C-alpha cells in the first residue's frame, strides 16, 4: 500500500509533535500576514496624512486658522498634524500666562510636541517586534519539527530488517514540510519588517523636521510679539 504523499496526507501521517509544530507555524504565518496588511495600510495612511498636512502647513495659511481647523477634529488627527496641534495648543496656553518668558514658552511647546512624537512612533512601531520575532524563530521551529520527524523515521527504520525508499520517503517528506512552513512564515515577516522599519524611520525623520521647523516659527512669532 502506497503512502499518501499529498500535503494533507503527509500532515495526517505525521507524529503529534510534528503536527503541533506545523499548526504553530501556520498560526504564526497567518498572524504575520495579518500584521503585514494592517501595518501596510497604516503606514500608507500616515504618509498620505503627513503629505496633505505639510501642503497646508507650508501653503502660507495663518497658523491660528490652521490650528482652529485642526482643533475642530482633534479626536481624529494623527502624525504630523497632531504634533502641530499639541505644540500650538501648549504654545497658546503658555503664551497667555502672566510673566511669561519666551524661552520657557518655546521649551514647553517643544516638550509637548516631543511627547506626542513619542506616542505617534509607538503607534507606528506596534507590530514590528512581532514580525521580527516570527522572522527570526520560525525557521528554527520548523527545523526542530524536521529533526524530530527524521529522527522518528530512522528509529522506525531500525526496527525493520530491510529498508526501502518507499518506507523512508514519507517520513522524510513530512519532516521536511515543517522546515518549508518555517521558511514560508519567516521570509515574508523579515521582508515586511525591513520595509516597515525603513518607512517608520522616514516618517520619524519627517516628523522631527516638522517639529523643529515649527518650533523655529513659534520662536520667531514669540520674539516678535514680545518686542
C-alpha positions, 0 to 999 in steps of 0.5 A: 500500500502506497503512502499518501504523499499529498500535503494533507496526507503527509500532515495526517501521517505525521507524529503529534509533535510534528503536527503541533509544530506545523499548526504553530507555524501556520498560526504564526504565518497567518498572524504575520500576514495579518500584521503585514496588511494592517501595518501596510495600510497604516503606514500608507495612511500616515504618509498620505496624512503627513503629505496633505498636512505639510501642503497646508502647513507650508501653503502660507495659511495663518497658523491660528486658522490652521490650528482652529481647523485642526482643533475642530477634529482633534479626536481624529488627527494623527502624525504630523498634524497632531504634533502641530496641534499639541505644540500650538495648543501648549504654545497658546496656553503658555503664551497667555500666562502672566510673566511669561518668558519666551524661552520657557514658552518655546521649551514647553511647546517643544516638550509637548510636541516631543511627547506626542512624537513619542506616542505617534512612533509607538503607534507606528512601531506596534507590530514590528517586534512581532514580525521580527520575532516570527522572522527570526524563530520560525525557521528554527521551529520548523527545523526542530519539527524536521529533526524530530520527524527524521529522527522518528523515521530512522528509529522506525527504520531500525526496527525493520530488517530491510529498508526501502525508499518507499518506507523512508520517503514519507517520513522524510517528506513530512519532516521536511514540510515543517522546515518549508512552513518555517521558511514560508512564515519567516521570509515574508515577516523579515521582508515586511519588517525591513520595509516597515522599519525603513518607512517608520524611520522616514516618517520619524525623520519627517516628523522631527523636521516638522517639529523643529521647523515649527518650533523655529516659527513659534520662536520667531512669532514669540520674539516678535510679539514680545518686542 
